[in-house]
């Protein structure tokens, strides 16, 4: 998907998914299977040129980043933004917020 410049800096809904085979709930109880999807609201930003190089070194194509409340992120590795499946390839902790760096996923 080609993003237009005006798409950036706007509020977006991001669906976070985990690819882990199990998870602990809020009470510390282990559950087999994937953690349920979580929907958060964040601010979408464009990727800087340096991010294209970092993602490219990992075989990914950097698309954008999304800033969400740090309390809403629990290590999920998959996301969907604007209907596009993406991989969280890097994060940046900003205190109360966290910046998720995303690359568009190819294939299934």
Secondary structure, 3 states (H helix, E strand, C coil): CCCCHHHCCCEEEEEEECCCCEEECCCCCEEECCCCCEEEEEEEEECCHHHHHHHHHCCCCEEEEEEEEHHHCCCCCEEEECCEEEEEEEEEECCCEEEEEEEECCCC
